[in-house]
Amino acid sequence: MPIIDAPVVATEGSDDPSAPLVVLLHGRGSHEREILGLAGHLPPGPAYAAVRAPIAEGGGYAWFANRGIGRPLPESLRVTMDWFRAWLDGVAPAGRPVVLIGFSGGAAFAGGLLLDDPARYAGVAILYGTLPFDAGVPTTAGHLDRVPVFVAQGEHDTVIPRELLDRTWEYVIGESGASATARRDPVGHGLAAPALKALAGWLDERLALPHDGHNEAPSLV
């Protein structure tokens, strides 16, 4: 069944409709207000939009139904990606740069959107999550040719299956052809301060924005 409700969106930053748009995608069981706190630690200049996932789950929301952690059901992922793209194409028509930043389950969703249409995005950040392999989106060699992709992982992450983290790492920095920035920090399933600083610098480069030195990591779940 298609999703007919419009997304719930929380915003920060520029209200200029032509400003670059950075979309923040929260983790499974979380909500848009939680990840919106990340915007205060990223460069000023763009518009930041935190979108609430459409599926109620565990007191929060989820981006797709799954068959295990990090393993979306293809039909569910397709429905929610189409729903998201209808919103995105309304607020960011062609010519407006869009960067996706996803955490955990939101990283898998951001990865699905990236793999579904790599040319649509000025960059995509996959934070402490996996690409949605075997979920109906292409993961062929060269598919992300020169697309800027930022990957951050925790060496001690016990939430996302290690095989999926490793597969994501190997695909992004290897056969995908992406312009990859990848780091692993000695943390679990949470955003390390050095990774956040690197993310801010990467976003500067993607959007040619001044970096204001924010580097204190917020709490994400």
N, C-alpha and C positions, 0 to 999 in steps of 0.2 A: 504494500500500500504506500502511495506517495505521502510525504509529509506536507501538510498544508499550512501549518502554523509558521509565521515569520520568525526568524531567529530573535532571541533576546540578546542584545549587544550592549556592552559597557565600553565607554570610550574615555580616552585621555589624549592629551597632546593637541596637535593642530586641528582646527575645524575647517581648514581650507580644503574644499573638495578636490583640489588638484594636487594636494600634498601626497607624498608617498604614503601608502597604507601598509602598516604592519599589523597582521592579524595574529592574535595570541589564542592558542588552542589548549585548553586545560586537560588535566588527566582524568582518567575514569573515576567516577564517583565524586568529582569536584564540581566547580562551577566557575562562571566567568569572572566573578568578583575576586576570586582567589588569585587567578593568574594575572589579572589586571595590575596587581602590585608589581609585577615584573617591569612594567612600563617606566616606573620611576627610577629604575636602575639602568635604563637604556638611553641612548642619545635623544636630546630634544630635536624637534623639527618635523618628524612624520606624525601622521595621525595613527594612534593605537586603538585597535578595536579587539576586545575580548568577546568571543562568541560563546554562548551557552550551547552545549551539545543537545541534540533533540530527544534523546532517550533517557527517561528517568531511571536512576539506578542508585541504590545505596545511600539515599539522602542527598544525592547529587545527580550527575548526568553522565551519559556515555555517548560516544560517537558512532558505535556500531554494536550489533550483537556479535558474539564471538564463540569460537569452539575451544577456547583456551586462551591464556594470557598472550596477547600480541598476535593472535590468529583470528582476524575478522572473518565472518561469514561473507562470501563475495556478494550475495544478493543484498545484504544489509548495508555493506559498504557502498555499493552502487547507489542505493536510494539516498543515503545521507550525503554522499558526495554531490549528487545532482541537486539536492536541496541547498547545500552550501553554495554551489556554483551559481545557482539562480540568484541568491542574495549577493554574492561577490560581484557578479557581472552588473548588478544594478547599482552598486556603490562605487565600483572601480571599473569604468569602461576602459576599452583599449587605450593605451598610452599612459595610464596612471600606474606607476610601479607598485607592485604588491610583493611583500615578503611574508612568508608564513613562519611562525615560531611555535612549535608544538612540544609539549612535555608529556612523557609517558604515553598514555592512550592517545593524547592529542598529537604526539609525535607520529604514531602509526597513521592517524588520520591525515596529518600534513604530508606524510610520505605517500599515502594513497593519492592525494590530490596532485602531488608532484609527478608521480609516475603516470597518472592518467593524462596529464597535459603539461609536460615539462616547460614548454615555451611560455606558459601563462605567467610565470613567476620570476621576479628579479633575484630571488634567493629563497631557500628553505632551510630552517634549522630543525634538526631532529635531536631533541634533548632527552636523554635517558629513556629511550624507547627504540622500537624496531620499525623498519619498513614492513608493510603488509605483504609479505611473500605469500604466494599461492592463494591470492584473494581476488583474482580477476583483473589485475593491473600488470602491465608489462614490466619485467625485470631483465630484459635482454641486454646483451653487451652493447655499449655505446648509446643506450637509450637516454641518458642524461648528459649528453655531449655538451660540455662547457657550462652547464648550469651550476651556479654557485650553491653548494650544499655544505652546511655546518653540522658536524656530528659531535656531541658530547656524551660520554658514557662514564659510569662509575665502575672502577675495577672490582668493587665489592657489592655490586648490585645483585640482590637476590630476588627481586620482584620480576624483572623481565628475564625470561629464559636465556642463559648464556649463549646457547646455540644461535638464537635470533640476534642477539647483540653482535656476536662475531660475524654472522652472515651479513648483517647490515654494514658493519665496518668494512668488511672485505669487498662488498659490492660497491659501496660509495667511493672508496679510495682506489678501487681497481677497475673492474670491467665496465662499470656504468659510464665512464668517461666524464664524470662530473668534475667541475673545478672545486675540489674538496678541501675543507679545513676540518681536521678531526683531532680530538684529544680524549684521553682517558685520565681521570684523576682518582686518587686513592680514597674514594668515598663510596657510599652505597647508592640508594635510589633517591638522590637529592642533589640540587644544583650547587656545585662548588663555587666559591668566590672567584678563583682563577678562571674557571670556565665562563662565568658571567662576564668577567672583564674581557675575555677573548671574544665572547659573543657580541659585546658592545662594539669592539673594534671591527669585527667582521661586518656588523650592520653599518658602521661608518663608511666602510669601503663600498658596500653595496649601494648606498644611497648618497654618498659624498657629503656626509653630514659632519659637523664638528663634534668631537668626543668631549664630554664634560666630566669624565673621570668617575662616574658612578661605578662602584665595584663591590658593594655590600650585597651579598646574596639574600634574596627573600626566601621565605618558606613556601615550598610548593608541594602539593600532595596529588 
